[in-house]
Amino acid sequence: MNTHKRGVAEMTLAMTISGTVGWFAIQSGLAPSAAVFWRCLFGSAAMLIVCAMLGFLRRDVFNRRQFAWIVLGGVALALNWSFLFGAYAYASISVATVIYHTQPFMLVGLGVLLLGERLTLNKLGWLVLSFAGMLGIVLGRSVSGADSPDFSIGVLMALGAAFFYAAAALIAKKLKGVPPHLIVLIQLSVGAIMLLPFAGRPAGATSWAMLLTIGVVHTAVMSTLLYGALQKLPTSLVGILSFIYPVVAIIVDWLAFDQKMNLMQFAGAGAILLSAAAMNLGWSHPKQ
């Protein structure tokens, strides 16, 4: 297998793994913050082994300023997962995952507000389409007669998760030169310390198995596969393959919980994913 094919395989597997995390989180039976605590704890233990094997456990890898940014990113990452896991229970895995993919627009917004970046007409157009897609998902729920305050809470939590993911991504831009595996190790450790007061005790072997899988497979293994793929593939292909994640999540939600989106919601999901792909790949509107 050549380098390119190996990168495709790694990215495909990483995104497939990511698409199943919602099922494991729900099956763990714990509150979102408690599940994220165990994810961070088990994930940090696994990443410690990875970093030791790769020779990243050295003092000269980052300075104090970078360490402070890593810690802040860890707080954002823990909040990101907590909001996302909470959204699963309120709005379903599929809806939460699709809305979570508004992250590129959150990143653009933060860039405009904090870095003084320019909001182009092209980006604004994709943002409007994404917003229309989100309205389609919400209104589609109302049309189906299954609307509830809980669903609205789930949508807001998914948007919150997207915001904190964007914040973590923005912080990562300040960490050039620091091995990404080491960043994840420190951030997971920060998350475990931060969420320790909310740590619930898993009830039974099944719950322990779910949380261990989330920590080791969905965090350490997935991160390692993802970073390996990023080093081998062009950005455009990475952007395309990243949409395996929401597709798998929708399928899992349907098979495991019989959660089906109606036609309006599918159209809304398509609009969001198309807009996110356009942002990631730098597409322009047809008239431009």
C-alpha positions, 0 to 999 in steps of 0.5 A, spaced: 500 500 500 502 506 497 503 512 502 496 516 498 492 509 499 494 508 506 492 516 508 485 515 505 485 508 509 487 512 515 482 518 514 476 513 512 477 509 518 478 515 523 472 518 520 468 512 521 470 511 528 468 518 529 461 517 527 460 511 532 461 515 538 454 517 539 452 510 540 457 509 545 456 515 549 449 514 550 450 506 551 455 508 557 449 511 561 452 516 564 451 524 564 455 527 558 460 531 563 461 524 566 462 521 560 467 526 557 471 525 564 472 518 563 473 519 555 479 524 557 482 520 563 482 513 559 484 517 552 490 521 556 492 514 559 493 511 552 496 518 549 501 518 554 503 511 551 503 513 544 507 520 546 512 515 550 513 511 544 514 517 539 519 520 543 515 526 545 515 527 552 521 532 553 521 539 556 524 542 550 518 541 546 514 547 548 515 554 552 510 556 557 506 561 553 505 555 548 503 551 554 498 556 557 495 556 550 494 548 550 491 548 557 486 553 554 485 549 548 483 543 553 478 547 557 475 548 550 475 541 548 472 538 554 466 543 553 466 541 546 465 534 548 460 535 554 455 539 549 456 534 544 454 528 548 448 532 551 446 534 544 445 527 542 440 525 548 436 531 546 436 532 539 438 525 536 445 523 534 444 525 527 441 532 528 446 533 533 452 531 528 450 535 522 449 541 526 455 540 529 458 541 522 457 548 522 464 549 526 467 552 520 462 558 520 464 558 528 471 559 526 470 564 521 466 568 526 471 568 531 477 569 526 473 576 524 472 578 531 478 576 534 483 576 529 481 581 524 480 577 518 475 579 513 468 576 511 468 575 504 461 575 500 463 568 498 464 566 505 457 570 507 453 566 502 455 559 504 454 561 511 447 564 509 446 557 506 448 553 512 443 557 516 438 556 512 439 548 512 439 549 520 432 552 520 430 546 515 432 541 520 428 545 526 422 547 522 422 539 519 422 537 526 416 542 527 412 539 521 413 532 523 409 534 530 415 531 534 417 538 536 419 539 543 423 544 548 428 538 549 429 538 541 431 546 541 436 545 547 439 539 543 440 544 537 443 549 542 448 544 545 450 542 538 451 549 536 455 550 543 459 544 541 461 547 534 463 554 538 468 550 542 471 546 537 472 552 533 475 555 539 480 549 540 481 550 533 483 557 533 488 556 539 491 550 535 493 555 530 498 558 535 501 551 537 505 550 530 511 546 531 508 542 537 507 535 536 499 534 535 499 528 539 502 531 545 497 537 545 492 532 545 495 528 551 495 535 555 488 537 553 485 530 555 489 531 562 486 538 563 479 535 561 480 530 566 482 535 572 476 540 570 471 535 570 473 530 576 467 533 580 462 531 575 465 524 574 460 519 575 461 511 577 459 507 571 454 502 572 456 495 570 461 492 565 457 494 559 458 502 561 466 501 563 467 497 556 463 503 553 467 508 556 474 505 555 472 504 548 471 512 547 477 513 551 482 509 547 479 508 540 475 514 539 480 518 542 487 515 542 486 511 536 482 516 532 487 521 533 493 517 531 489 515 525 487 522 523 494 525 524 497 520 520 492 521 514 493 529 515 501 528 513 499 524 507 493 527 504 492 534 500 487 538 504 482 537 499 481 530 500 481 531 507 475 535 507 471 530 502 473 524 507 471 528 513 464 528 511 464 520 512 463 522 519 456 525 519 454 520 514 456 514 519 452 518 525 446 518 521 446 511 519 448 509 526 442 513 529 437 510 524 440 503 525 440 503 533 435 508 535 430 508 529 431 515 528 429 518 521 430 525 519 424 527 514 425 530 507 425 537 510 431 535 515 435 531 510 434 537 505 437 542 511 442 537 513 445 537 505 445 544 505 449 544 512 454 539 509 454 542 502 456 549 506 461 546 510 464 542 505 465 549 501 468 552 506 473 547 507 475 546 500 474 553 498 469 553 493 466 559 490 459 560 488 457 559 481 456 566 479 463 568 481 
